[in-house]
Amino acid sequence: MGKHKERPPLNIASEPIDITMEHEPQYNKEQMRMLKEIFDQFDVDKTGKCPLKIIPTTLSTLGVKMKEEDMEKLIKDVDANGSGNIDFDEYIELAKRYIEPEDDYNKLYSELRQVFMIFDKENKGYLDIAEFKAIIKEIEPELPDKELDEVVEEVDADGSGRIEFEEFLAVMAGGE
């Protein structure tokens, strides 16, 4: 398990409480692990931040369609600190808008299957390394080839030269 920067616990008492707000969704451990794994796939340089351009890709894989001007507004809303990047906390805030908390792991499995199928256009059951690299390069065009190869090596656990759904699932759902 990699080292992550320790964040201080949220001190709820120090923040004003709006009693008119509805209860915010709370993700279970599996969902949080899945969201973290997805975020980490886009955080290729491991800074704890991803470029804002991942937002359209993320939403598209979730089946969310949005006008360009609405997307621009959403990106400004999500980038609460104005950094030009999205950190994990901002990513979770984005997820709350589109992903309902779900206790059923089968639902997560089904959603990840749908995401995989979006990329597996020929319905082969796997992604060629070239297809996978093209997806990563589209998301992170500045990524050096050496780091891209390291990402591929990590995801292609069996070294087959293909990203099978099971490997994709293991990475995205946090399995081993």
Residue pairs with C-beta under 8 A, 6 or more apart in sequence:
2 46
4 48
5 48
24 96
25 96
25 100
25 101
26 101
27 35
27 92
27 95
27 99
27 101
28 101
28 102
28 103
30 105
30 108
30 173
30 174
31 99
31 101
31 102
31 108
33 173
33 174
34 108
34 112
34 172
34 173
34 174
35 91
35 92
35 95
35 99
36 88
36 174
37 171
37 172
37 173
37 174
38 58
38 172
39 50
39 88
39 91
40 46
41 151
41 171
41 172
42 50
42 51
42 54
42 58
42 139
42 140
43 49
43 50
44 136
44 140
44 143
44 147
44 148
44 151
45 143
45 147
48 87
48 88
49 83
49 85
49 86
49 87
50 85
50 86
50 87
50 91
51 84
51 85
51 86
51 139
51 140
52 75
52 78
52 79
52 84
52 85
52 86
53 139
54 86
54 139
55 71
55 74
55 75
55 78
55 86
55 94
56 66
56 71
57 138
57 139
58 94
59 66
59 71
59 98
60 118
61 115
61 118
62 98
62 99
62 111
62 115
63 114
64 98
66 74
74 94
78 86
78 90
78 93
78 94
79 85
79 86
79 90
80 90
80 93
81 87
81 90
86 94
102 108
108 173
109 169
109 173
112 168
112 169
112 172
112 173
113 165
113 169
115 172
116 127
116 165
116 168
116 169
117 123
119 127
119 131
119 132
119 135
120 126
120 127
120 165
125 164
125 165
126 162
126 163
126 164
126 165
127 135
127 162
127 163
127 168
128 161
128 162
128 163
129 152
129 156
129 161
129 162
129 163
132 152
132 155
132 163
133 148
133 152
136 143
136 148
136 151
136 152
137 143
137 148
143 151
152 163
153 159
154 171
155 163
155 167
155 168
155 171
156 162
156 163
156 167
157 167
157 170
158 164
158 167
169 175
170 176
